[in-house]
């Protein structure tokens, strides 16, 4: 069973965004970009590296470069359990 995005963030995962620049298969002098996002753990970035390996193994457009950023959406100090509801009229 796959975890929800909230569960992943509580376990330390953050949103990783990568921009792949690659050579077009039929026109090797033309570059194109592809943006990829997934929840991943820093600093290992296992899911990102698995996607890079998939790209190199399965896709025809050779990679020129990969730029990525990682942001933790929730850190342990920011999470708190709220037990009440406030109704505003």
N, C-alpha and C positions, 0 to 999 in steps of 0.2 A: 504494500500500500504506500503510495507516494504521500509525502508530507505536504501540508498546505504552505503557502508562502509565509504566513505568520509564524508557523512552527519552525520553518527554516530560519527565519530571522532571529527567533528566540534562541536557536542553537548556534548562532554565530555566523550564519550565512549572510552575504551581502549581495547586492545587485552588481553584476559584472557586465559592462558594456564594452564590446570590441568592434573596431572598424577594420575590416579586412580590405586591403588594396591588392588587386590581383590583375594579371594579364589576361585579356580576353583570349579564349582558345583559338579562334580563327584569325585574330588580328593581334599578334604578340606585342606590337608597339603601342596598343591602346590599353589604358588602365581603367578599371572600374572599381567600385566600392560596394561592400556588403556590410550591414550592421547586424550584430548578433548580441542578444541579451539572455542571461540566465542567472540564477542564484548560485553562488559559488563561495568557497572558503578561501580566504587569503591566508598566507602568501602562496599556497601551493597551486591554486587555480586548476584543480583537477578536471573540471568540466570544460574549461576553456581549452586546455591542452588536448583533451579527447576530441574536441571539435576540430582543432587544427590538424590532428592526426587523420581524422575522417576526411577533411578537405584534401590533404595531400594524397591520401590513398584512393579516394573515390571520384574526385572532381577533376575536370580537365584544365581549368584555369590555374596556372601556377601562381603561388602567392608572391607578392612583391614585398608587402610589409603588413604588420598587425600592430595596431595601437589599442590599448585598453585602459579602462579605469574601473575602480572597485569602490563601492560605497556601502558601508554597513548602515542599514536603515534604523535598526534598534540596537543600542548597546545595553549591557546589563544594568547600568545605572539609570537608564531612562524608562525602564519598564516598571509599572506599578499596578497593583490590582485594585480596581475601584469597585466598591460594594454598594454604592448609592446612585440614585438617579435624581437629577435636578430638573424640574419642569418649569419652564418659563412661559408666562402667559402672553 
